[in-house]
Amino acid sequence: MTDKKLTLPGVRPRNPLVAASLMRLAGSHRRSGGALRRQAKQALRASLKHGHHGDRFPFT
């Protein structure tokens, strides 16, 4: 029986930027669905407040 040593490959270091990006939810540069709904609701309230009661579509 021969004495062979088991060699394991080294562990790759983790990318420190990945953890930071996951914590701040980096990704899309779009507004979330909730933000879009809120903006639409505010625009509707503003148009009704200024007297636009259906004479034209305010979101074009």
C-alpha positions in Angstrom: 0.0 0.0 0.0 1.4 3.4 -1.0 1.1 6.5 1.1 -0.9 9.0 -1.0 -1.9 12.3 0.4 -5.3 13.6 -0.4 -5.1 17.2 -1.8 -8.1 19.4 -1.9 -8.4 22.5 -4.1 -8.3 25.8 -2.3 -11.5 27.6 -1.4 -12.2 30.6 -3.6 -12.7 33.8 -1.7 -16.2 35.3 -1.8 -16.9 38.4 -3.7 -17.5 41.1 -1.1 -19.6 43.2 -3.4 -22.2 40.5 -3.9 -23.3 40.5 -0.3 -23.6 44.3 -0.3 -25.7 44.3 -3.5 -28.0 41.6 -2.1 -28.6 43.5 1.1 -29.7 46.7 -0.7 -31.7 44.8 -3.3 -29.7 46.1 -6.2 -31.1 45.4 -9.6 -33.8 47.0 -11.6 -33.8 50.7 -12.1 -37.6 50.9 -12.2 -40.1 52.0 -9.7 -41.9 49.3 -7.8 -45.5 48.4 -8.5 -46.5 50.1 -5.2 -44.8 53.3 -6.2 -46.5 53.3 -9.6 -49.9 52.8 -8.0 -49.2 55.6 -5.5 -48.2 57.9 -8.3 -51.3 57.2 -10.3 -53.5 57.7 -7.2 -51.9 61.0 -6.5 -52.3 62.1 -10.1 -55.9 61.2 -10.1 -56.6 63.1 -6.8 -54.7 66.1 -8.2 -56.7 66.1 -11.5 -60.0 65.8 -9.5 -59.0 68.6 -7.2 -58.3 70.9 -10.2 -61.7 70.3 -11.7 -60.9 67.7 -14.4 -63.9 65.5 -14.0 -63.8 63.4 -17.1 -63.5 66.1 -19.8 -60.2 64.5 -20.9 -58.0 61.6 -19.9 -55.4 63.1 -17.5 -52.7 60.4 -18.0 -51.9 60.8 -21.7 
